[in-house]
């Protein structure tokens, strides 16, 4: 996987993970439903990052933060939902 720089931004009821890389950028947006529940809305990466694992890196950042903070994720975003299925070890981060 490439060396990505990922930051998290929160603005009221919305948040996003922002990925920076010399080949482009990406983001994973989410909505904050409560103190313990977020909804993964959308993931998008630049064409220059396709196939480099940028989307997976964004999903992993969200999952690791959710696990550390005791927050559950509702994977409305099809990409995040697909990543959830690929990584059974992440199950504790998702709302059932």
N, C-alpha and C positions, 0 to 999 in steps of 0.2 A: 504494500500500500504506500502511496506517496506521502510526503511530508506536508500535511495540511495544517493550517492555522484556523482554529474554530473558536468563536466567541459566542456568548449567549447574551441576548438583549431582551429586556422585558419592559413593556410599556402598557401599564394598566392591565386589561384583561387579555392582552395578546403578548406573545413572545416569539422569538425566532433564534435559531442557531445559524450563524453566518460563517461560511467557509471561504478562506482566501488562499490562493495558490497562484504562482506565476502564469499558469495556463488558463486561469479563469476564476470564477467564484460560484458559490452555491448557497442555498438557504433551505432550512426546514422550518416552516411556520407552525405555530400551535396556539390554541385558545386555552385560557385558564378557566376551567369550570368551577373549581373550588380550591381550597388549600391543599387538597390531596388528590385532585384529578385534573389532568390536562388532556386536550384532544389534539393529536397530530393532524394538521390540516393538509399540508402540501409540502412536497420536496421538489426542488428544481436545481439543476447544475448547468453550468455553461457547456456548450458543445465541446470545448477544448479539454474538459475533464471527464467526458463520458468514457466509461470503461476503466477508469483509474481508481474506483472505489470511493469517490467523493460522497455520493449519496449514502453509502454504507457507513462512512465515517460520521456523517451528520446524525444518522439514526443511532449509532453507537453512543455518541456524545449525549443525546437525549436520554437514552436508556440508562447510561451510567449515572447521570444526574438524578433521574427518577429513583433509581435504586438507593442512591446515597441520601436522598431527601425524603424517602417514604411516600413518593407520589406515584400514582397509577396513570398509565397512558391508555387512551382510547385511540386505536390506530385507524382513524378515518381515512388517512392518506393511504392509497393503495401500495405505494412503495414501502412505507413503514410497516404496513401489514405483511407484505411479502418478506421483509427482513425479519419480522417477528417469527414467521414460520420457519425461516432458515436457522434461527438461533434459539433452540428450546431452552437454553440456559437463561435466556432473558425473560422467561415466563412470569417471574415475580414482578416485573415492571409493568405488566399489562393488566388492564381491567378485564375480568372475565364476564 
